[in-house]
Amino acid sequence: MSDNVITIGADPEFFVSVEGKLVSAHGLVAGTKEEPHIVEGGAVQVDGMALEFNIDPAKTAKEFVGNVNTVLGEMRKLVPENYSFEMIPVAGFGLEYIQAQPEEAKMLGCEPDFNGYSGDVNTPPDVNASFRTAAGHVHIGVEGGLDELEQRKLVILCDILLGLPSLAYDKDTKRRSLYGMAGCYRPKPYGIEYRTLSNAWLATDKLTELTFKRAKRAAELLPRFGEVIESLEDFTGKDYNGLQDIINDSSNYVAKFLHKALSKEFDYV
């Protein structure tokens, strides 16, 4: 897999506020899921009550970080100055405020996603929740594409290389009650869209860079999937399905131990 061209993209979401109060982003910028508004480095759009941006696929960490910052800068030009960007995983709008929104702003999970461990379709999020969540989806492209089994293996590797270490910097425990459980993904013609992460990796350029490096290394390790899983099982005494519980329960202590051990063994950050 290391001989194949690997590209990493992303489509993170975030919220906005006015004078410290969270408000809906509905109608704030041009662009929708179906027709994103193209800007330098990617595209922008409204997603429900949040803003979302897509970046062009990158082959290097520098390019990835640059694309993220470029598109965010373009988004800043489009949004009125009195709106602040809130890079938080959960926004507690309150049910009354959410129910007062237009129908298109209240929609969640318009397309199904899947569990990489079972292959089953995930349960759609509850539109009647009193809060909304912001994800940090990562797109991994592999030259020639991947078959279904390879896609699901890559999702599990992403849980190991991206999901586990995310517990160290993403302290939120509420988001996964609605969205973004372990192993969450959508198959793509070029590879996968890994949907477990929140937007917390947008907090610093360093975290953004690490997200690229870990995603790329996950793809590089795909031919060694069996070795990685064997080591995981040696450390935990459980099969790889136990990963879901570690991530879904935000078991940070266990995640730190596994990340330290496996990253040293398989050469990733």
Secondary structure, DSSP 4 states (H G I P E B T S, - for coil): -TTS-EEEEEEEEEEEEETTEEE--TTSSS--SSS-EEETTEEEEEETTEEEEEE--BSSHHHHHHHHHHHHHHHHHHS-TTEEEE--SEE---HHHHHTS-HHHH---SS--EETTT-PBPPPP-TT-S-EE-BEEEEEEETT---HHHHHHHHHHHIIIIIHHHHHH----SGGGTS--TTEEEEETTEEEE---BGGGGS-HHHHHHHHHHHHHHHHTGGGHHHHHHHHHHHHSS-TTHHHHHHHTT-HHHHHHHHHHHHHHHT--
